[in-house]
């Protein structure tokens, strides 16, 4: 193994420490930052993640309200709840956990999240504002990628970055944020011809597909920086990423681990956005 | 010269013919499609373009209301006018012509254009909806690029496309539309290192910078397809693009002319969007 591991734990801890200070300051003047987490699924890993958010929030002095709509919630139920939380002055941040019930689409219902409280950038308005250069919260996973690279002093200006995956949740917003950092960005996807050739010509590879082991040593240039956004639960209760870690670590210059890379930074940013929303 | 010229005139004429039929059908049932063009500038080429839109609209049976706010209009004046046109039931499409008065930013004021009438995709909400896969009008210049390539049977699936320029008005939306067409898209800009090397490895190059002659023969692979989005007025009253046409035409496989390429398609799409908005 030659690659440096780009851990997200230290950055996440630093963000949490900063939040704890600001949350205490706000609470001292009567504003207790509060995040509402709405979910409507029986999915085990979603429930696990919601509990993790609540536990982390409590540690840093952010209130967390968990709203379980049940796996049979309709689109109307979800919209109604998001709208009423948007009007609730005690709530500063709102997220809607996936997966959603059958037939309910994130982009439709997320329009009901007031963009000032849209701390995971799920409302299409937030995405449009972000791309147009207006204040808005970025999707936290996308922002975590850029923050983690910055934390580890990975220069982006003028560098070639390949983003694998073109979702509106990660691929496209991360491409936008990397462009803002002056990287030359190529977005690849399932229809890309000769993916390995395209990604091997990049100095930084961001894998955001959700397909275990998709990115192998053949996909990366020697010495490249590889960011693994995938979080795929394994049968044994663990978690793996999009990157075949052992092979890639032997060739790349640096690699974010899964778990312990992008994930903890994402969770910390959710709470940081909530505190920022409460400060306004 | 070896390159085929990819004219936009025939496609624009076909779109206009289609609009004329639909506009007549709508008028027959009492709905006359109507576009409002707001401008607030003494710029000569803007005035010329506004007159062109009005003349084209008249020919195809679309009503066109020109609102001149004068070059000293404030942000509040512009917003107020866009909001009142958004509420006006006789108006189906609204565009705000650039340049804007000093201190007025498109992304701020365009939030006042109802997205259902935002026929040039200027409101950040339209951009966010587009990227999220919800119904919205794309910025017409970006859409014209993809429509023109389709008209000339240029396959995009799996092909490498380099977009030069990262504006929220053209570069980023065209990158999104090309991704939707399954191209592998690289966005380049002023900070890209060795631009010529990046663009020469693409099968299709889209130049959207607004810098006369930026793209030379050195920037394109032999046989590549080159789309020129630039429209830069010359001192002699003519217009040139981002592409150094003579040199590039000797090496590329195909090239869109300026004028007569993307431009006429853009204008036709503005009116097509207006008719679509009126049909709802």
Interface residues (C-beta under 8 A of the other chain):
Chain A: X107 X108 X123 X124 X125 X126 X127 X128 X129 X131 X132 X133 X134 X157 X158 X159 X160 X166 X168 X172 X175 X176 X179 X182 X184 X185 X186 X187 X188 X189 X191 X192 X193 X198 X201
Chain B: X107 X108 X123 X124 X125 X126 X127 X128 X129 X131 X132 X133 X134 X157 X158 X159 X160 X166 X168 X172 X175 X176 X179 X182 X184 X185 X186 X187 X188 X189 X191 X192 X193 X198 X201
